[in-house]
Amino acid sequence: MTGVLFMQSQTFAGADTMMHAQIMRYLDRDAFQVHVALNRDDDPAAPSSAAAAISAVPGVRTVRIDFGPSLHDAEGLTRLLLARRAPGLALGLARLIAYARANDIRIVHCTEKPRDALYGLAVARAAGALCVIHLHVKWERWINRGVRWALRHADGVIGVSRFVADAAIAAGGCPPERVFAVVNGLDLARWDGPADGTAIRREFGVPDGVPLIGVVSRLFVWKGHLDLVRALAPLKRRGLDFRLLIVGEDDPRGAPGRPPLSAEIRQLVASLDLSDRVIFAGWRRDVRDIMAALDLYAMPTFEEPCAVVFLEAMAARLPIVALASGGTPEEVEHGVSGLLSPPGDIAALSENIATLLRDPDLRARMGAAGRTAVEGRLSAPAMAQRVEEVYRTLLDRRGLRVTKRSDVAIAR
C-alpha cells in the first residue's frame, strides 16, 4: 500500500480539518495507508477538537511531534518561543522524517497553514516523498510568505474549487501542471436521521406558515450579512412575510480596527425597520435542527472559496440564495439547486429571495436537487476519489504506481 501522511499542526478542527478527515475516511484502504502527524501540544488525555475528529476515522495511524508555536505571526514572543524550542522542533522534525521513511510514506498531504506546509515540504523532501498542499483559501498577499514559497515548490496543489486553483496559478505563480481542483464534499452520515425544526421555530417565535430564511456563518463582512439585510427591506415593503434567522458570532480576525459586525448589522436592521423580521441566534451547536427549521438558506458571500455550509444546507434539502462569485457556482447550480445573483446587485438578490418566498413548490424542487448533488458529485466519497486521482497522477509522473494490498496478496 501507499503511505499518505497528513499534517495536522493546529488543534482546532476548522473546515480544513473536517475536509481532510473526510478524505482520510474515504480513501481506498486497499491502496492507501493513512497516517497523521498531530501536535504534541494536544494533550491525549484531553484531546482537542482536531484530534477528536481524526480519532473518529477508523484505521488511521498517528504520530505526535512538536510543531512549535503558530507561524502566522513570527514576530516578538513567537520568535522568542521558536528560539527556546528550536532543539525540540529539530528533534520532532527528525523524528517525523524517520517515521515517514520507516512507513513508506509516498505522499505528505498538508493544509496551507504555515506549520503544515513548511514542515510537510521539509519532511517530503527529506523522505523522498511527494508534497501536496491543499489550498482552502483564495491566494492573497496576506498568506504567509513561507507558505507562498511552499505552494510554488510543492509537487501538487489542490484547490477546493476551480476558482481557488485558478487564483493559485494566476496570482500565485504556481505551475499550472501541478495545480488541481477538487471541490469540497460532505459526509452525509452526519446529515441523516431525525432533526427537530419545529422546536427551533417555537424557540424563536416564528409563526406557523411564515417562511424562515437562515444564514449560518461567522459574522465576517465578506459573508454578506449586510447585503442580505438590505435585500430584505424591499420585500417587507412589498408585503411579503418572512423571518431571517442569523446564526453565528463575531469573528475578531475578520476586520481589524472595525467595530463588531453584529453591532453594524443590528444598526442596519433598525434603520430599515426590520427589527420585527430579523432574529439574532448567536453561536449554536444544533445546526442540523436549525437547518431543519428553515425554508431557504441565503448567504451572499463574496469570493467564497467553497463554503461547506452550502453543502450542509443542500443536505437538509434547502434551496440556496447566493452570489455568482468565487467557488459558489461550482457548488450551487443556478436555476437547479438555487438562485445566484451578481456581486453588489442588491435588487437581483432581493428578487431571487422573493421568487423563492412566493413559490413553495420551487423551493421543494431546488431543495431536492441540492440533496441529489451532495449524494453524488458533492459527496465526501466523491471528493476522496478525486483526491486519489491527484495522488495517482503525481505518483505516475515520478514513475511510481499505487500498490494495492489485494495485488500483493495475489502475487504471493
Backbone hydrogen bonds, N-H to C=O, Kabsch-Sander energy under -0.5 kcal/mol:
donor,donor_aa,acceptor,acceptor_aa,energy
2,T,31,A,-3.0
3,G,1,M,-0.5
3,G,104,D,-1.4
4,V,33,Q,-2.8
5,L,107,I,-2.9
6,F,4,V,-0.6
6,F,35,H,-3.0
7,M,109,H,-2.3
8,Q,6,F,-0.5
8,Q,37,A,-2.2
14,G,12,F,-1.4
18,M,14,G,-2.2
19,M,15,A,-2.3
20,H,16,D,-2.4
21,A,17,T,-2.5
22,Q,18,M,-1.7
23,I,19,M,-2.1
24,M,20,H,-2.7
25,R,21,A,-2.2
26,Y,22,Q,-1.8
27,L,23,I,-1.2
29,R,27,L,-0.6
31,A,28,D,-1.5
32,F,28,D,-2.6
33,Q,2,T,-2.3
34,V,32,F,-0.5
35,H,4,V,-2.9
36,V,61,R,-2.4
37,A,6,F,-2.9
38,L,36,V,-0.7
38,L,63,V,-2.7
39,N,8,Q,-0.7
40,R,65,I,-3.7
42,D,39,N,-1.9
43,D,41,D,-0.9
46,A,43,D,-1.2
50,A,11,T,-2.2
52,A,48,S,-2.4
53,A,49,S,-2.0
54,I,50,A,-2.1
55,S,51,A,-2.6
56,A,52,A,-1.0
57,V,54,I,-1.7
60,V,57,V,-0.9
61,R,34,V,-2.2
63,V,36,V,-2.3
65,I,38,L,-2.2
67,F,65,I,-0.9
75,E,73,D,-0.8
78,T,75,E,-1.7
80,L,76,G,-1.8
81,L,77,L,-2.9
82,L,78,T,-2.6
83,A,79,R,-2.4
84,R,80,L,-2.4
85,R,81,L,-2.1
86,A,82,L,-0.5
86,A,83,A,-0.8
89,L,85,R,-2.7
90,A,86,A,-2.7
91,L,87,P,-2.2
92,G,88,G,-2.4
93,L,89,L,-2.5
94,A,90,A,-2.4
95,R,91,L,-2.4
96,L,92,G,-2.2
97,I,93,L,-2.3
98,A,94,A,-2.3
99,Y,95,R,-2.3
100,A,96,L,-2.5
101,R,97,I,-2.2
102,A,98,A,-2.5
103,N,99,Y,-1.8
104,D,101,R,-1.1
105,I,100,A,-2.7
106,R,3,G,-2.5
106,R,104,D,-0.5
107,I,3,G,-1.7
108,V,130,L,-3.4
109,H,5,L,-2.7
109,H,107,I,-0.6
110,C,108,V,-0.6
110,C,132,V,-3.1
112,E,134,H,-0.6
117,A,113,K,-2.8
118,L,114,P,-2.7
119,Y,115,R,-1.9
120,G,116,D,-2.2
121,L,117,A,-2.2
122,A,118,L,-1.9
123,V,119,Y,-2.7
124,A,120,G,-2.5
125,R,121,L,-2.4
126,A,122,A,-2.3
127,A,123,V,-2.3
128,G,124,A,-0.8
128,G,125,R,-0.5
129,A,124,A,-2.5
130,L,106,R,-3.2
132,V,108,V,-3.0
132,V,130,L,-0.5
133,I,156,G,-2.4
134,H,110,C,-3.4
134,H,132,V,-0.6
135,L,133,I,-0.7
135,L,158,I,-2.9
136,H,134,H,-0.7
143,I,140,E,-1.4
148,R,144,N,-2.3
149,W,145,R,-1.9
150,A,146,G,-2.4
151,L,147,V,-2.8
152,R,148,R,-1.6
153,H,149,W,-1.2
154,A,150,A,-1.3
155,D,131,C,-1.2
156,G,131,C,-1.7
157,V,178,R,-2.7
158,I,133,I,-2.2
159,G,157,V,-0.6
159,G,180,F,-3.3
160,V,135,L,-1.6
165,A,161,S,-2.4
166,D,162,R,-3.0
167,A,163,F,-1.7
168,A,164,V,-1.8
169,I,165,A,-1.3
170,A,166,D,-3.1
171,A,167,A,-2.3
172,G,167,A,-1.4
173,G,169,I,-0.9
174,C,168,A,-2.3
178,R,175,P,-2.1
179,V,176,P,-1.4
180,F,157,V,-3.0
182,V,159,G,-2.9
184,N,160,V,-1.0
186,L,378,L,-1.9
188,L,186,L,-0.9
190,R,187,D,-1.4
191,W,188,L,-1.7
192,D,189,A,-0.5
197,G,195,A,-0.9
200,I,196,D,-0.8
201,R,197,G,-2.2
202,R,198,T,-2.2
203,E,199,A,-2.4
204,F,200,I,-1.9
205,G,202,R,-1.0
206,V,201,R,-2.7
210,V,207,P,-1.7
213,I,211,P,-0.6
213,I,243,R,-3.4
214,G,296,L,-1.8
215,V,245,L,-2.1
217,S,215,V,-0.6
217,S,247,V,-2.6
219,L,249,E,-2.8
220,F,218,R,-1.3
223,K,220,F,-2.4
224,G,221,V,-1.3
228,L,224,G,-2.3
229,V,225,H,-2.3
230,R,226,L,-2.3
231,A,227,D,-2.1
232,L,228,L,-1.1
232,L,229,V,-0.6
233,A,229,V,-1.2
236,K,232,L,-1.6
237,R,233,A,-1.7
238,R,234,P,-1.5
239,G,236,K,-1.6
240,L,235,L,-2.3
243,R,211,P,-1.7
244,L,277,R,-3.0
245,L,213,I,-2.9
246,I,244,L,-0.6
246,I,279,I,-3.2
247,V,215,V,-2.9
247,V,245,L,-0.7
248,G,282,G,-1.5
251,D,219,L,-1.8
254,G,251,D,-1.9
258,R,255,A,-2.2
263,A,260,P,-0.6
264,E,260,P,-1.2
265,I,261,L,-2.8
266,R,262,S,-2.5
267,Q,263,A,-2.1
268,L,264,E,-2.2
269,V,265,I,-2.8
270,A,266,R,-2.3
271,S,267,Q,-2.2
272,L,268,L,-1.8
273,D,270,A,-1.4
274,L,269,V,-2.7
277,R,274,L,-2.2
278,V,274,L,-1.4
279,I,244,L,-3.3
281,A,246,I,-2.9
281,A,279,I,-0.7
282,G,246,I,-0.7
287,V,285,R,-1.6
290,I,286,D,-2.2
291,M,287,V,-2.9
292,A,288,R,-2.0
293,A,289,D,-1.1
293,A,290,I,-0.9
294,L,290,I,-0.8
294,L,291,M,-0.9
295,D,212,L,-3.3
296,L,212,L,-1.3
297,Y,319,P,-2.6
298,A,214,G,-2.4
299,M,321,V,-2.4
301,T,299,M,-2.2
302,F,222,W,-2.7
310,F,307,A,-0.6
311,L,307,A,-0.9
312,E,308,V,-2.0
313,A,309,V,-2.4
314,M,310,F,-2.3
315,A,311,L,-2.3
316,A,312,E,-1.4
317,R,314,M,-1.7
318,L,313,A,-2.1
320,I,337,S,-1.5
321,V,297,Y,-2.6
322,A,339,L,-1.9
324,A,341,S,-2.5
325,S,323,L,-2.0
327,G,304,E,-3.6
328,T,325,S,-1.5
330,E,327,G,-1.4
331,E,327,G,-0.6
331,E,328,T,-1.8
332,V,328,T,-3.0
333,E,331,E,-0.6
334,H,332,V,-0.7
335,G,338,G,-3.0
336,V,333,E,-2.3
337,S,333,E,-2.0
338,G,333,E,-1.1
339,L,320,I,-2.6
341,S,322,A,-1.6
345,D,342,P,-1.8
346,I,344,G,-1.3
349,L,345,D,-2.1
350,S,346,I,-2.7
351,E,347,A,-2.3
352,N,348,A,-2.2
353,I,349,L,-1.9
354,A,350,S,-2.4
355,T,351,E,-2.5
356,L,352,N,-1.6
357,L,353,I,-2.5
358,R,354,A,-2.1
359,D,355,T,-0.8
363,R,359,D,-2.0
364,A,360,P,-2.2
365,R,361,D,-2.3
366,M,362,L,-2.6
367,G,363,R,-2.5
368,A,364,A,-2.2
369,A,365,R,-2.1
370,G,366,M,-2.4
371,R,367,G,-2.0
372,T,368,A,-2.1
373,A,369,A,-1.9
374,V,370,G,-2.0
375,E,371,R,-1.2
376,G,372,T,-0.9
376,G,373,A,-0.6
378,L,373,A,-2.9
379,S,376,G,-1.6
380,A,186,L,-2.1
383,M,379,S,-2.0
384,A,380,A,-2.6
385,Q,381,P,-2.2
386,R,382,A,-1.9
387,V,383,M,-2.1
388,E,384,A,-2.4
389,E,385,Q,-1.8
390,V,386,R,-1.5
391,Y,387,V,-2.5
392,R,388,E,-2.8
393,T,389,E,-2.1
394,L,390,V,-2.4
395,L,391,Y,-2.8
396,D,392,R,-2.4
397,R,393,T,-1.5
398,R,394,L,-0.8
398,R,395,L,-0.8
399,G,396,D,-1.5
400,L,395,L,-2.9
403,T,401,R,-0.5
404,K,402,V,-0.6
405,R,30,D,-3.5
408,V,404,K,-1.8
409,A,405,R,-2.1
410,I,406,S,-2.2
411,A,407,D,-2.3
412,R,408,V,-1.6
